[in-house]
């Protein structure tokens, strides 16, 4: 019984308050990951961290220096590690821009899908070389053409092509068809 009283007497209120403020600071700053507060939680966390350092400094200079080192070095390193772990979790991937529900970033997936779609369109346009159609709009040098009932954007090989002029596709690049008028005769 006497040991408990001695222990309780050696732990001061300043020490307890300082530790509570440090935990509160870390909690407020970490909660900014999931609660959109416009930075208010981080400001509150920084204020709690400063208050903890002041309280612990007043309690004991060594405690104050230790708390300052924790706030200046431990919090940023811990925050970096926490954030990098958080974005790899299933729920964390949904909070981060470009994340997916399975914790993987979707930037690579979307880039591959976009590249595949671009290549498929390019291949389809290359298949149209040699086909003939009709200029739907005037090509100055860019306009719209129709081939096999489908409309496409096209660029004139040289000069202006009037609307209604029969055209022939001579090349395809950059998602555009290059055309020239069909020689009459």
KETI-697025 format. One record per residue (C-alpha): residue number from 1; y, z, x. Coordinates in steps of 0.25 Angstrom, whole numbers, plus 5000, padded with zeros to 4 digits. Layout:
// KETI-697025
+-----+------+------+------+
! num !   c2 !   c3 !   c1 !
+-----+------+------+------+
! NUM !    Y !    Z !    X !
...
+-----+------+------+------+
END
This chain:
// KETI-697025
+-----+------+------+------+
! num !   c2 !   c3 !   c1 !
+-----+------+------+------+
!   1 ! 5000 ! 5000 ! 5000 !
!   2 ! 5009 ! 5003 ! 5011 !
!   3 ! 5007 ! 4990 ! 5018 !
!   4 ! 5012 ! 4982 ! 5006 !
!   5 ! 5025 ! 4990 ! 5006 !
!   6 ! 5027 ! 4987 ! 5020 !
!   7 ! 5024 ! 4973 ! 5019 !
!   8 ! 5034 ! 4972 ! 5007 !
!   9 ! 5044 ! 4979 ! 5014 !
!  10 ! 5044 ! 4969 ! 5026 !
!  11 ! 5045 ! 4957 ! 5017 !
!  12 ! 5060 ! 4956 ! 5014 !
!  13 ! 5066 ! 4949 ! 5002 !
!  14 ! 5074 ! 4939 ! 5011 !
!  15 ! 5061 ! 4934 ! 5016 !
!  16 ! 5054 ! 4933 ! 5003 !
!  17 ! 5067 ! 4926 ! 4997 !
!  18 ! 5067 ! 4916 ! 5010 !
!  19 ! 5053 ! 4912 ! 5008 !
!  20 ! 5055 ! 4910 ! 4993 !
!  21 ! 5067 ! 4901 ! 4996 !
!  22 ! 5059 ! 4893 ! 5006 !
!  23 ! 5048 ! 4891 ! 4996 !
!  24 ! 5058 ! 4887 ! 4985 !
!  25 ! 5065 ! 4878 ! 4995 !
!  26 ! 5052 ! 4871 ! 4998 !
!  27 ! 5048 ! 4870 ! 4984 !
!  28 ! 5061 ! 4864 ! 4979 !
!  29 ! 5062 ! 4854 ! 4990 !
!  30 ! 5047 ! 4850 ! 4987 !
!  31 ! 5049 ! 4849 ! 4972 !
!  32 ! 5060 ! 4838 ! 4974 !
!  33 ! 5048 ! 4829 ! 4976 !
!  34 ! 5043 ! 4830 ! 4962 !
!  35 ! 5056 ! 4835 ! 4954 !
!  36 ! 5067 ! 4825 ! 4954 !
!  37 ! 5079 ! 4834 ! 4956 !
!  38 ! 5089 ! 4825 ! 4963 !
!  39 ! 5088 ! 4834 ! 4976 !
!  40 ! 5091 ! 4847 ! 4968 !
!  41 ! 5078 ! 4853 ! 4972 !
!  42 ! 5080 ! 4849 ! 4986 !
!  43 ! 5094 ! 4855 ! 4986 !
!  44 ! 5088 ! 4868 ! 4980 !
!  45 ! 5077 ! 4868 ! 4991 !
!  46 ! 5087 ! 4867 ! 5002 !
!  47 ! 5095 ! 4878 ! 4996 !
!  48 ! 5083 ! 4887 ! 4995 !
!  49 ! 5079 ! 4883 ! 5009 !
!  50 ! 5093 ! 4887 ! 5015 !
!  51 ! 5093 ! 4900 ! 5007 !
!  52 ! 5079 ! 4903 ! 5012 !
!  53 ! 5084 ! 4901 ! 5027 !
!  54 ! 5096 ! 4910 ! 5024 !
!  55 ! 5088 ! 4921 ! 5017 !
!  56 ! 5078 ! 4921 ! 5028 !
!  57 ! 5088 ! 4920 ! 5039 !
!  58 ! 5095 ! 4933 ! 5033 !
!  59 ! 5081 ! 4939 ! 5033 !
!  60 ! 5078 ! 4936 ! 5048 !
!  61 ! 5083 ! 4925 ! 5057 !
!  62 ! 5069 ! 4921 ! 5061 !
!  63 ! 5065 ! 4919 ! 5046 !
!  64 ! 5078 ! 4911 ! 5044 !
!  65 ! 5075 ! 4902 ! 5056 !
!  66 ! 5061 ! 4900 ! 5052 !
!  67 ! 5066 ! 4897 ! 5038 !
!  68 ! 5076 ! 4887 ! 5043 !
!  69 ! 5065 ! 4880 ! 5052 !
!  70 ! 5056 ! 4879 ! 5040 !
!  71 ! 5067 ! 4873 ! 5031 !
!  72 ! 5072 ! 4863 ! 5042 !
!  73 ! 5059 ! 4859 ! 5047 !
!  74 ! 5048 ! 4864 ! 5038 !
!  75 ! 5053 ! 4859 ! 5025 !
!  76 ! 5056 ! 4844 ! 5029 !
!  77 ! 5043 ! 4843 ! 5036 !
!  78 ! 5035 ! 4850 ! 5025 !
!  79 ! 5043 ! 4841 ! 5015 !
!  80 ! 5040 ! 4828 ! 5022 !
!  81 ! 5025 ! 4832 ! 5022 !
!  82 ! 5025 ! 4836 ! 5008 !
!  83 ! 5032 ! 4824 ! 5003 !
!  84 ! 5022 ! 4815 ! 5011 !
!  85 ! 5010 ! 4822 ! 5005 !
!  86 ! 5016 ! 4822 ! 4991 !
!  87 ! 5018 ! 4807 ! 4990 !
!  88 ! 5003 ! 4805 ! 4993 !
!  89 ! 4999 ! 4813 ! 4982 !
!  90 ! 4996 ! 4807 ! 4968 !
!  91 ! 5008 ! 4814 ! 4961 !
!  92 ! 5017 ! 4812 ! 4973 !
!  93 ! 5015 ! 4797 ! 4973 !
!  94 ! 5021 ! 4796 ! 4959 !
!  95 ! 5034 ! 4803 ! 4963 !
!  96 ! 5037 ! 4795 ! 4975 !
!  97 ! 5044 ! 4781 ! 4973 !
!  98 ! 5033 ! 4770 ! 4976 !
!  99 ! 5022 ! 4780 ! 4974 !
! 100 ! 5010 ! 4779 ! 4966 !
! 101 ! 5001 ! 4789 ! 4958 !
! 102 ! 4990 ! 4789 ! 4968 !
! 103 ! 5000 ! 4794 ! 4979 !
! 104 ! 5000 ! 4780 ! 4987 !
! 105 ! 5013 ! 4773 ! 4988 !
! 106 ! 5014 ! 4760 ! 4980 !
! 107 ! 5023 ! 4752 ! 4989 !
! 108 ! 5011 ! 4747 ! 4997 !
! 109 ! 5004 ! 4743 ! 4984 !
! 110 ! 5016 ! 4737 ! 4978 !
! 111 ! 5019 ! 4729 ! 4990 !
! 112 ! 5005 ! 4724 ! 4991 !
! 113 ! 5005 ! 4720 ! 4976 !
! 114 ! 5018 ! 4713 ! 4978 !
! 115 ! 5013 ! 4705 ! 4990 !
! 116 ! 5001 ! 4701 ! 4983 !
! 117 ! 5009 ! 4696 ! 4971 !
! 118 ! 5018 ! 4689 ! 4980 !
! 119 ! 5007 ! 4682 ! 4987 !
! 120 ! 5000 ! 4678 ! 4974 !
! 121 ! 5013 ! 4672 ! 4968 !
! 122 ! 5015 ! 4665 ! 4981 !
! 123 ! 5001 ! 4659 ! 4981 !
! 124 ! 5003 ! 4655 ! 4966 !
! 125 ! 5016 ! 4648 ! 4970 !
! 126 ! 5010 ! 4641 ! 4982 !
! 127 ! 4999 ! 4636 ! 4972 !
! 128 ! 5010 ! 4629 ! 4964 !
! 129 ! 5015 ! 4620 ! 4976 !
! 130 ! 5014 ! 4605 ! 4972 !
! 131 ! 5014 ! 4608 ! 4957 !
! 132 ! 5025 ! 4602 ! 4948 !
! 133 ! 5034 ! 4608 ! 4937 !
! 134 ! 5048 ! 4607 ! 4931 !
! 135 ! 5061 ! 4614 ! 4935 !
! 136 ! 5065 ! 4623 ! 4924 !
! 137 ! 5078 ! 4626 ! 4929 !
! 138 ! 5087 ! 4619 ! 4939 !
! 139 ! 5083 ! 4623 ! 4954 !
! 140 ! 5095 ! 4626 ! 4962 !
! 141 ! 5087 ! 4627 ! 4971 !
! 142 ! 5080 ! 4639 ! 4963 !
! 143 ! 5075 ! 4638 ! 4949 !
! 144 ! 5064 ! 4638 ! 4939 !
! 145 ! 5052 ! 4628 ! 4938 !
! 146 ! 5040 ! 4627 ! 4929 !
! 147 ! 5026 ! 4623 ! 4934 !
! 148 ! 5014 ! 4623 ! 4924 !
! 149 ! 5022 ! 4631 ! 4914 !
! 150 ! 5026 ! 4642 ! 4923 !
! 151 ! 5040 ! 4644 ! 4928 !
! 152 ! 5043 ! 4648 ! 4943 !
! 153 ! 5055 ! 4649 ! 4952 !
! 154 ! 5057 ! 4638 ! 4961 !
! 155 ! 5066 ! 4633 ! 4972 !
! 156 ! 5070 ! 4618 ! 4974 !
! 157 ! 5066 ! 4612 ! 4987 !
! 158 ! 5079 ! 4605 ! 4988 !
! 159 ! 5091 ! 4603 ! 4979 !
! 160 ! 5092 ! 4606 ! 4964 !
! 161 ! 5081 ! 4603 ! 4954 !
! 162 ! 5086 ! 4601 ! 4940 !
! 163 ! 5079 ! 4608 ! 4928 !
! 164 ! 5068 ! 4600 ! 4922 !
! 165 ! 5065 ! 4592 ! 4935 !
! 166 ! 5050 ! 4591 ! 4939 !
! 167 ! 5047 ! 4599 ! 4952 !
! 168 ! 5036 ! 4601 ! 4962 !
! 169 ! 5033 ! 4614 ! 4969 !
! 170 ! 5033 ! 4611 ! 4984 !
! 171 ! 5032 ! 4625 ! 4990 !
! 172 ! 5031 ! 4640 ! 4986 !
! 173 ! 5037 ! 4652 ! 4994 !
! 174 ! 5044 ! 4665 ! 4991 !
! 175 ! 5039 ! 4665 ! 4976 !
! 176 ! 5047 ! 4652 ! 4974 !
! 177 ! 5042 ! 4638 ! 4972 !
! 178 ! 5049 ! 4627 ! 4980 !
! 179 ! 5050 ! 4614 ! 4971 !
! 180 ! 5056 ! 4600 ! 4972 !
! 181 ! 5058 ! 4590 ! 4961 !
! 182 ! 5046 ! 4581 ! 4958 !
! 183 ! 5050 ! 4567 ! 4963 !
! 184 ! 5051 ! 4557 ! 4951 !
! 185 ! 5043 ! 4545 ! 4952 !
+-----+------+------+------+
END
